[in-house]
Amino acid sequence: MKEAEKEMNNPLSPVKMVRESYSRYLQKNFTEVQVQFKDEEPAWIPYDTLLAIKEREVEFQRRIKDGR
């Protein structure tokens, strides 16, 4: 399991809800998550986008920890 996926299993994760959607444009099903990071209105984003955000966050924190 990727580091970002492990972090999202945390109960304090910004994910509020999950849904499956169909894109007529892409002609495929995809997973969306509703996220809320602070006091803003929740927003639906693709699950893959959230994973990419979390992976970048983990990478950034690792670089800071390593002093780069």
PyMOL Python script that loads the backbone (N, CA, C, O; Angstrom):
from pymol import cmd

cmd.read_pdbstr("""\
ATOM      1  N   MET A   1       0.853  -1.187   0.000  1.00  0.00           N
ATOM      2  CA  MET A   1       0.000   0.000   0.000  1.00  0.00           C
ATOM      3  C   MET A   1       0.896   1.247   0.000  1.00  0.00           C
ATOM      4  O   MET A   1       1.877   1.310   0.741  1.00  0.00           O
ATOM      5  N   LYS A   2       0.562   2.216  -0.816  1.00  0.00           N
ATOM      6  CA  LYS A   2       1.362   3.426  -0.912  1.00  0.00           C
ATOM      7  C   LYS A   2       1.251   4.240   0.375  1.00  0.00           C
ATOM      8  O   LYS A   2       0.273   4.134   1.116  1.00  0.00           O
ATOM      9  N   GLU A   3       2.256   5.039   0.618  1.00  0.00           N
ATOM     10  CA  GLU A   3       2.295   5.898   1.818  1.00  0.00           C
ATOM     11  C   GLU A   3       1.072   6.807   1.889  1.00  0.00           C
ATOM     12  O   GLU A   3       0.489   6.977   2.959  1.00  0.00           O
ATOM     13  N   ALA A   4       0.685   7.386   0.769  1.00  0.00           N
ATOM     14  CA  ALA A   4      -0.466   8.299   0.755  1.00  0.00           C
ATOM     15  C   ALA A   4      -1.762   7.569   1.087  1.00  0.00           C
ATOM     16  O   ALA A   4      -2.622   8.119   1.777  1.00  0.00           O
ATOM     17  N   GLU A   5      -1.911   6.342   0.606  1.00  0.00           N
ATOM     18  CA  GLU A   5      -3.117   5.572   0.905  1.00  0.00           C
ATOM     19  C   GLU A   5      -3.180   5.230   2.388  1.00  0.00           C
ATOM     20  O   GLU A   5      -4.259   5.238   2.981  1.00  0.00           O
ATOM     21  N   LYS A   6      -2.037   4.932   2.990  1.00  0.00           N
ATOM     22  CA  LYS A   6      -1.998   4.659   4.429  1.00  0.00           C
ATOM     23  C   LYS A   6      -2.465   5.882   5.207  1.00  0.00           C
ATOM     24  O   LYS A   6      -3.240   5.766   6.156  1.00  0.00           O
ATOM     25  N   GLU A   7      -1.988   7.055   4.799  1.00  0.00           N
ATOM     26  CA  GLU A   7      -2.336   8.293   5.492  1.00  0.00           C
ATOM     27  C   GLU A   7      -3.833   8.568   5.393  1.00  0.00           C
ATOM     28  O   GLU A   7      -4.418   9.103   6.334  1.00  0.00           O
ATOM     29  N   MET A   8      -4.468   8.213   4.269  1.00  0.00           N
ATOM     30  CA  MET A   8      -5.888   8.495   4.100  1.00  0.00           C
ATOM     31  C   MET A   8      -6.762   7.568   4.938  1.00  0.00           C
ATOM     32  O   MET A   8      -7.949   7.845   5.110  1.00  0.00           O
ATOM     33  N   ASN A   9      -6.211   6.481   5.460  1.00  0.00           N
ATOM     34  CA  ASN A   9      -6.967   5.625   6.358  1.00  0.00           C
ATOM     35  C   ASN A   9      -7.102   6.260   7.743  1.00  0.00           C
ATOM     36  O   ASN A   9      -7.846   5.765   8.590  1.00  0.00           O
ATOM     37  N   ASN A  10      -6.391   7.336   7.961  1.00  0.00           N
ATOM     38  CA  ASN A  10      -6.437   8.075   9.212  1.00  0.00           C
ATOM     39  C   ASN A  10      -7.822   8.695   9.386  1.00  0.00           C
ATOM     40  O   ASN A  10      -8.340   9.283   8.436  1.00  0.00           O
ATOM     41  N   PRO A  11      -8.448   8.583  10.574  1.00  0.00           N
ATOM     42  CA  PRO A  11      -9.774   9.176  10.783  1.00  0.00           C
ATOM     43  C   PRO A  11      -9.779  10.701  10.689  1.00  0.00           C
ATOM     44  O   PRO A  11     -10.846  11.298  10.549  1.00  0.00           O
ATOM     45  N   LEU A  12      -8.623  11.338  10.761  1.00  0.00           N
ATOM     46  CA  LEU A  12      -8.547  12.787  10.638  1.00  0.00           C
ATOM     47  C   LEU A  12      -8.323  13.228   9.197  1.00  0.00           C
ATOM     48  O   LEU A  12      -8.060  14.403   8.940  1.00  0.00           O
ATOM     49  N   SER A  13      -8.425  12.301   8.263  1.00  0.00           N
ATOM     50  CA  SER A  13      -8.252  12.580   6.848  1.00  0.00           C
ATOM     51  C   SER A  13      -9.289  13.602   6.370  1.00  0.00           C
ATOM     52  O   SER A  13     -10.395  13.653   6.909  1.00  0.00           O
ATOM     53  N   PRO A  14      -8.945  14.419   5.363  1.00  0.00           N
ATOM     54  CA  PRO A  14      -9.893  15.401   4.846  1.00  0.00           C
ATOM     55  C   PRO A  14     -11.038  14.805   4.022  1.00  0.00           C
ATOM     56  O   PRO A  14     -11.936  15.537   3.604  1.00  0.00           O
ATOM     57  N   VAL A  15     -11.022  13.487   3.780  1.00  0.00           N
ATOM     58  CA  VAL A  15     -12.059  12.842   2.974  1.00  0.00           C
ATOM     59  C   VAL A  15     -13.338  12.704   3.790  1.00  0.00           C
ATOM     60  O   VAL A  15     -13.347  12.127   4.877  1.00  0.00           O
ATOM     61  N   LYS A  16     -14.426  13.255   3.231  1.00  0.00           N
ATOM     62  CA  LYS A  16     -15.727  13.196   3.910  1.00  0.00           C
ATOM     63  C   LYS A  16     -16.615  12.093   3.343  1.00  0.00           C
ATOM     64  O   LYS A  16     -17.289  11.386   4.093  1.00  0.00           O
ATOM     65  N   MET A  17     -16.615  11.947   2.006  1.00  0.00           N
ATOM     66  CA  MET A  17     -17.447  10.934   1.349  1.00  0.00           C
ATOM     67  C   MET A  17     -16.746  10.441   0.087  1.00  0.00           C
ATOM     68  O   MET A  17     -15.836  11.092  -0.427  1.00  0.00           O
ATOM     69  N   VAL A  18     -17.180   9.286  -0.402  1.00  0.00           N
ATOM     70  CA  VAL A  18     -16.634   8.688  -1.624  1.00  0.00           C
ATOM     71  C   VAL A  18     -17.807   8.294  -2.511  1.00  0.00           C
ATOM     72  O   VAL A  18     -18.840   7.838  -2.022  1.00  0.00           O
ATOM     73  N   ARG A  19     -17.638   8.474  -3.830  1.00  0.00           N
ATOM     74  CA  ARG A  19     -18.680   8.057  -4.775  1.00  0.00           C
ATOM     75  C   ARG A  19     -18.043   7.599  -6.076  1.00  0.00           C
ATOM     76  O   ARG A  19     -16.930   7.995  -6.422  1.00  0.00           O
ATOM     77  N   GLU A  20     -18.770   6.764  -6.777  1.00  0.00           N
ATOM     78  CA  GLU A  20     -18.368   6.327  -8.117  1.00  0.00           C
ATOM     79  C   GLU A  20     -19.143   7.165  -9.126  1.00  0.00           C
ATOM     80  O   GLU A  20     -20.347   7.373  -8.974  1.00  0.00           O
ATOM     81  N   SER A  21     -18.456   7.642 -10.149  1.00  0.00           N
ATOM     82  CA  SER A  21     -19.081   8.448 -11.195  1.00  0.00           C
ATOM     83  C   SER A  21     -18.699   7.890 -12.559  1.00  0.00           C
ATOM     84  O   SER A  21     -17.757   7.109 -12.692  1.00  0.00           O
ATOM     85  N   TYR A  22     -19.456   8.311 -13.566  1.00  0.00           N
ATOM     86  CA  TYR A  22     -19.161   7.920 -14.937  1.00  0.00           C
ATOM     87  C   TYR A  22     -18.920   9.183 -15.750  1.00  0.00           C
ATOM     88  O   TYR A  22     -19.721  10.117 -15.712  1.00  0.00           O
ATOM     89  N   SER A  23     -17.817   9.207 -16.482  1.00  0.00           N
ATOM     90  CA  SER A  23     -17.501  10.329 -17.355  1.00  0.00           C
ATOM     91  C   SER A  23     -17.897   9.984 -18.777  1.00  0.00           C
ATOM     92  O   SER A  23     -17.356   9.049 -19.367  1.00  0.00           O
ATOM     93  N   ARG A  24     -18.832  10.729 -19.326  1.00  0.00           N
ATOM     94  CA  ARG A  24     -19.201  10.509 -20.733  1.00  0.00           C
ATOM     95  C   ARG A  24     -18.048  10.888 -21.648  1.00  0.00           C
ATOM     96  O   ARG A  24     -17.828  10.262 -22.685  1.00  0.00           O
ATOM     97  N   TYR A  25     -17.314  11.927 -21.247  1.00  0.00           N
ATOM     98  CA  TYR A  25     -16.190  12.387 -22.046  1.00  0.00           C
ATOM     99  C   TYR A  25     -15.092  11.317 -22.110  1.00  0.00           C
ATOM    100  O   TYR A  25     -14.594  10.995 -23.189  1.00  0.00           O
ATOM    101  N   LEU A  26     -14.719  10.767 -20.942  1.00  0.00           N
ATOM    102  CA  LEU A  26     -13.670   9.747 -20.885  1.00  0.00           C
ATOM    103  C   LEU A  26     -14.206   8.344 -21.137  1.00  0.00           C
ATOM    104  O   LEU A  26     -13.437   7.416 -21.390  1.00  0.00           O
ATOM    105  N   GLN A  27     -15.521   8.192 -21.068  1.00  0.00           N
ATOM    106  CA  GLN A  27     -16.213   6.920 -21.251  1.00  0.00           C
ATOM    107  C   GLN A  27     -15.680   5.849 -20.300  1.00  0.00           C
ATOM    108  O   GLN A  27     -15.349   4.735 -20.707  1.00  0.00           O
ATOM    109  N   LYS A  28     -15.608   6.223 -19.025  1.00  0.00           N
ATOM    110  CA  LYS A  28     -15.186   5.256 -18.009  1.00  0.00           C
ATOM    111  C   LYS A  28     -15.689   5.679 -16.631  1.00  0.00           C
ATOM    112  O   LYS A  28     -16.023   6.840 -16.395  1.00  0.00           O
ATOM    113  N   ASN A  29     -15.731   4.698 -15.730  1.00  0.00           N
ATOM    114  CA  ASN A  29     -16.076   4.965 -14.338  1.00  0.00           C
ATOM    115  C   ASN A  29     -14.837   5.441 -13.600  1.00  0.00           C
ATOM    116  O   ASN A  29     -13.718   5.040 -13.923  1.00  0.00           O
ATOM    117  N   PHE A  30     -15.040   6.297 -12.609  1.00  0.00           N
ATOM    118  CA  PHE A  30     -13.932   6.731 -11.777  1.00  0.00           C
ATOM    119  C   PHE A  30     -14.456   7.056 -10.383  1.00  0.00           C
ATOM    120  O   PHE A  30     -15.648   7.295 -10.194  1.00  0.00           O
ATOM    121  N   THR A  31     -13.558   7.062  -9.422  1.00  0.00           N
ATOM    122  CA  THR A  31     -13.905   7.323  -8.027  1.00  0.00           C
ATOM    123  C   THR A  31     -13.623   8.790  -7.705  1.00  0.00           C
ATOM    124  O   THR A  31     -12.572   9.332  -8.049  1.00  0.00           O
ATOM    125  N   GLU A  32     -14.584   9.408  -7.041  1.00  0.00           N
ATOM    126  CA  GLU A  32     -14.418  10.784  -6.569  1.00  0.00           C
ATOM    127  C   GLU A  32     -14.499  10.783  -5.046  1.00  0.00           C
ATOM    128  O   GLU A  32     -15.195   9.962  -4.449  1.00  0.00           O
ATOM    129  N   VAL A  33     -13.784  11.709  -4.434  1.00  0.00           N
ATOM    130  CA  VAL A  33     -13.844  11.874  -2.986  1.00  0.00           C
ATOM    131  C   VAL A  33     -14.232  13.310  -2.676  1.00  0.00           C
ATOM    132  O   VAL A  33     -13.819  14.241  -3.367  1.00  0.00           O
ATOM    133  N   GLN A  34     -15.025  13.478  -1.638  1.00  0.00           N
ATOM    134  CA  GLN A  34     -15.372  14.824  -1.186  1.00  0.00           C
ATOM    135  C   GLN A  34     -14.376  15.168  -0.089  1.00  0.00           C
ATOM    136  O   GLN A  34     -14.257  14.448   0.902  1.00  0.00           O
ATOM    137  N   VAL A  35     -13.663  16.274  -0.272  1.00  0.00           N
ATOM    138  CA  VAL A  35     -12.632  16.678   0.680  1.00  0.00           C
ATOM    139  C   VAL A  35     -12.937  18.046   1.265  1.00  0.00           C
ATOM    140  O   VAL A  35     -13.574  18.890   0.634  1.00  0.00           O
ATOM    141  N   GLN A  36     -12.468  18.240   2.480  1.00  0.00           N
ATOM    142  CA  GLN A  36     -12.562  19.536   3.150  1.00  0.00           C
ATOM    143  C   GLN A  36     -11.331  19.625   4.042  1.00  0.00           C
ATOM    144  O   GLN A  36     -11.164  18.820   4.959  1.00  0.00           O
ATOM    145  N   PHE A  37     -10.465  20.607   3.773  1.00  0.00           N
ATOM    146  CA  PHE A  37      -9.209  20.724   4.496  1.00  0.00           C
ATOM    147  C   PHE A  37      -9.296  21.668   5.689  1.00  0.00           C
ATOM    148  O   PHE A  37      -8.613  21.462   6.692  1.00  0.00           O
ATOM    149  N   LYS A  38     -10.128  22.700   5.589  1.00  0.00           N
ATOM    150  CA  LYS A  38     -10.318  23.649   6.692  1.00  0.00           C
ATOM    151  C   LYS A  38     -11.798  23.960   6.809  1.00  0.00           C
ATOM    152  O   LYS A  38     -12.623  23.056   6.941  1.00  0.00           O
ATOM    153  N   ASP A  39     -12.134  25.248   6.761  1.00  0.00           N
ATOM    154  CA  ASP A  39     -13.530  25.678   6.900  1.00  0.00           C
ATOM    155  C   ASP A  39     -14.203  25.972   5.561  1.00  0.00           C
ATOM    156  O   ASP A  39     -15.323  26.482   5.531  1.00  0.00           O
ATOM    157  N   GLU A  40     -13.526  25.656   4.450  1.00  0.00           N
ATOM    158  CA  GLU A  40     -14.096  25.919   3.131  1.00  0.00           C
ATOM    159  C   GLU A  40     -15.219  24.928   2.829  1.00  0.00           C
ATOM    160  O   GLU A  40     -15.388  23.932   3.533  1.00  0.00           O
ATOM    161  N   GLU A  41     -15.973  25.210   1.790  1.00  0.00           N
ATOM    162  CA  GLU A  41     -17.023  24.287   1.342  1.00  0.00           C
ATOM    163  C   GLU A  41     -16.361  22.994   0.848  1.00  0.00           C
ATOM    164  O   GLU A  41     -15.336  23.062   0.170  1.00  0.00           O
ATOM    165  N   PRO A  42     -16.912  21.834   1.164  1.00  0.00           N
ATOM    166  CA  PRO A  42     -16.354  20.579   0.643  1.00  0.00           C
ATOM    167  C   PRO A  42     -16.411  20.553  -0.884  1.00  0.00           C
ATOM    168  O   PRO A  42     -17.316  21.127  -1.490  1.00  0.00           O
ATOM    169  N   ALA A  43     -15.446  19.887  -1.491  1.00  0.00           N
ATOM    170  CA  ALA A  43     -15.378  19.802  -2.954  1.00  0.00           C
ATOM    171  C   ALA A  43     -15.134  18.355  -3.371  1.00  0.00           C
ATOM    172  O   ALA A  43     -14.424  17.615  -2.690  1.00  0.00           O
ATOM    173  N   TRP A  44     -15.732  17.957  -4.501  1.00  0.00           N
ATOM    174  CA  TRP A  44     -15.521  16.636  -5.068  1.00  0.00           C
ATOM    175  C   TRP A  44     -14.331  16.697  -6.014  1.00  0.00           C
ATOM    176  O   TRP A  44     -14.293  17.539  -6.911  1.00  0.00           O
ATOM    177  N   ILE A  45     -13.363  15.813  -5.820  1.00  0.00           N
ATOM    178  CA  ILE A  45     -12.195  15.723  -6.707  1.00  0.00           C
ATOM    179  C   ILE A  45     -11.955  14.247  -7.025  1.00  0.00           C
ATOM    180  O   ILE A  45     -12.368  13.376  -6.259  1.00  0.00           O
ATOM    181  N   PRO A  46     -11.293  13.957  -8.148  1.00  0.00           N
ATOM    182  CA  PRO A  46     -10.965  12.561  -8.446  1.00  0.00           C
ATOM    183  C   PRO A  46     -10.051  11.976  -7.364  1.00  0.00           C
ATOM    184  O   PRO A  46      -9.167  12.663  -6.851  1.00  0.00           O
ATOM    185  N   TYR A  47     -10.268  10.725  -7.029  1.00  0.00           N
ATOM    186  CA  TYR A  47      -9.459  10.037  -6.029  1.00  0.00           C
ATOM    187  C   TYR A  47      -7.984  10.040  -6.438  1.00  0.00           C
ATOM    188  O   TYR A  47      -7.106  10.215  -5.593  1.00  0.00           O
ATOM    189  N   ASP A  48      -7.713   9.849  -7.727  1.00  0.00           N
ATOM    190  CA  ASP A  48      -6.330   9.864  -8.215  1.00  0.00           C
ATOM    191  C   ASP A  48      -5.655  11.197  -7.938  1.00  0.00           C
ATOM    192  O   ASP A  48      -4.459  11.235  -7.651  1.00  0.00           O
ATOM    193  N   THR A  49      -6.404  12.288  -8.020  1.00  0.00           N
ATOM    194  CA  THR A  49      -5.855  13.614  -7.735  1.00  0.00           C
ATOM    195  C   THR A  49      -5.483  13.727  -6.267  1.00  0.00           C
ATOM    196  O   THR A  49      -4.426  14.260  -5.931  1.00  0.00           O
ATOM    197  N   LEU A  50      -6.345  13.228  -5.393  1.00  0.00           N
ATOM    198  CA  LEU A  50      -6.048  13.266  -3.965  1.00  0.00           C
ATOM    199  C   LEU A  50      -4.806  12.432  -3.656  1.00  0.00           C
ATOM    200  O   LEU A  50      -3.964  12.851  -2.863  1.00  0.00           O
ATOM    201  N   LEU A  51      -4.684  11.262  -4.271  1.00  0.00           N
ATOM    202  CA  LEU A  51      -3.486  10.443  -4.062  1.00  0.00           C
ATOM    203  C   LEU A  51      -2.227  11.184  -4.496  1.00  0.00           C
ATOM    204  O   LEU A  51      -1.208  11.139  -3.806  1.00  0.00           O
ATOM    205  N   ALA A  52      -2.297  11.867  -5.640  1.00  0.00           N
ATOM    206  CA  ALA A  52      -1.142  12.626  -6.130  1.00  0.00           C
ATOM    207  C   ALA A  52      -0.780  13.749  -5.164  1.00  0.00           C
ATOM    208  O   ALA A  52       0.400  13.986  -4.905  1.00  0.00           O
ATOM    209  N   ILE A  53      -1.785  14.442  -4.631  1.00  0.00           N
ATOM    210  CA  ILE A  53      -1.544  15.517  -3.659  1.00  0.00           C
ATOM    211  C   ILE A  53      -0.855  14.959  -2.418  1.00  0.00           C
ATOM    212  O   ILE A  53       0.129  15.520  -1.936  1.00  0.00           O
ATOM    213  N   LYS A  54      -1.384  13.844  -1.907  1.00  0.00           N
ATOM    214  CA  LYS A  54      -0.824  13.236  -0.699  1.00  0.00           C
ATOM    215  C   LYS A  54       0.593  12.723  -0.930  1.00  0.00           C
ATOM    216  O   LYS A  54       1.450  12.855  -0.057  1.00  0.00           O
ATOM    217  N   GLU A  55       0.844  12.138  -2.098  1.00  0.00           N
ATOM    218  CA  GLU A  55       2.184  11.651  -2.401  1.00  0.00           C
ATOM    219  C   GLU A  55       3.185  12.799  -2.457  1.00  0.00           C
ATOM    220  O   GLU A  55       4.308  12.674  -1.967  1.00  0.00           O
ATOM    221  N   ARG A  56       2.778  13.916  -3.055  1.00  0.00           N
ATOM    222  CA  ARG A  56       3.658  15.095  -3.098  1.00  0.00           C
ATOM    223  C   ARG A  56       3.919  15.632  -1.694  1.00  0.00           C
ATOM    224  O   ARG A  56       5.031  16.053  -1.377  1.00  0.00           O
ATOM    225  N   GLU A  57       2.882  15.612  -0.856  1.00  0.00           N
ATOM    226  CA  GLU A  57       3.023  16.084   0.526  1.00  0.00           C
ATOM    227  C   GLU A  57       4.019  15.209   1.294  1.00  0.00           C
ATOM    228  O   GLU A  57       4.877  15.721   2.013  1.00  0.00           O
ATOM    229  N   VAL A  58       3.901  13.908   1.138  1.00  0.00           N
ATOM    230  CA  VAL A  58       4.818  12.977   1.806  1.00  0.00           C
ATOM    231  C   VAL A  58       6.238  13.196   1.293  1.00  0.00           C
ATOM    232  O   VAL A  58       7.186  13.226   2.078  1.00  0.00           O
ATOM    233  N   GLU A  59       6.385  13.350  -0.020  1.00  0.00           N
ATOM    234  CA  GLU A  59       7.702  13.594  -0.623  1.00  0.00           C
ATOM    235  C   GLU A  59       8.306  14.899  -0.092  1.00  0.00           C
ATOM    236  O   GLU A  59       9.494  14.948   0.228  1.00  0.00           O
ATOM    237  N   PHE A  60       7.501  15.942   0.000  1.00  0.00           N
ATOM    238  CA  PHE A  60       7.964  17.234   0.503  1.00  0.00           C
ATOM    239  C   PHE A  60       8.412  17.117   1.957  1.00  0.00           C
ATOM    240  O   PHE A  60       9.471  17.629   2.320  1.00  0.00           O
ATOM    241  N   GLN A  61       7.619  16.449   2.789  1.00  0.00           N
ATOM    242  CA  GLN A  61       7.974  16.281   4.202  1.00  0.00           C
ATOM    243  C   GLN A  61       9.252  15.468   4.354  1.00  0.00           C
ATOM    244  O   GLN A  61      10.067  15.741   5.235  1.00  0.00           O
ATOM    245  N   ARG A  62       9.424  14.468   3.493  1.00  0.00           N
ATOM    246  CA  ARG A  62      10.646  13.653   3.529  1.00  0.00           C
ATOM    247  C   ARG A  62      11.858  14.499   3.178  1.00  0.00           C
ATOM    248  O   ARG A  62      12.907  14.369   3.809  1.00  0.00           O
ATOM    249  N   ARG A  63      11.727  15.376   2.165  1.00  0.00           N
ATOM    250  CA  ARG A  63      12.849  16.237   1.780  1.00  0.00           C
ATOM    251  C   ARG A  63      13.211  17.198   2.896  1.00  0.00           C
ATOM    252  O   ARG A  63      14.393  17.440   3.143  1.00  0.00           O
ATOM    253  N   ILE A  64      12.213  17.752   3.575  1.00  0.00           N
ATOM    254  CA  ILE A  64      12.478  18.658   4.689  1.00  0.00           C
ATOM    255  C   ILE A  64      13.190  17.909   5.806  1.00  0.00           C
ATOM    256  O   ILE A  64      14.146  18.418   6.391  1.00  0.00           O
ATOM    257  N   LYS A  65      12.724  16.707   6.100  1.00  0.00           N
ATOM    258  CA  LYS A  65      13.314  15.888   7.152  1.00  0.00           C
ATOM    259  C   LYS A  65      14.770  15.570   6.832  1.00  0.00           C
ATOM    260  O   LYS A  65      15.620  15.573   7.722  1.00  0.00           O
ATOM    261  N   ASP A  66      15.057  15.295   5.554  1.00  0.00           N
ATOM    262  CA  ASP A  66      16.424  14.957   5.128  1.00  0.00           C
ATOM    263  C   ASP A  66      17.299  16.196   4.954  1.00  0.00           C
ATOM    264  O   ASP A  66      18.499  16.074   4.707  1.00  0.00           O
ATOM    265  N   GLY A  67      16.711  17.390   5.080  1.00  0.00           N
ATOM    266  CA  GLY A  67      17.485  18.621   4.965  1.00  0.00           C
ATOM    267  C   GLY A  67      17.812  19.042   3.558  1.00  0.00           C
ATOM    268  O   GLY A  67      18.802  19.740   3.336  1.00  0.00           O
ATOM    269  N   ARG A  68      16.994  18.628   2.586  1.00  0.00           N
ATOM    270  CA  ARG A  68      17.258  19.009   1.181  1.00  0.00           C
ATOM    271  C   ARG A  68      16.465  20.213   0.807  1.00  0.00           C
ATOM    272  O   ARG A  68      16.553  20.681  -0.328  1.00  0.00           O
TER     273      ARG A  68
END
""", "prot")
cmd.dss("prot")
cmd.show_as("cartoon", "prot")
cmd.util.cbc("prot")
cmd.orient("prot")
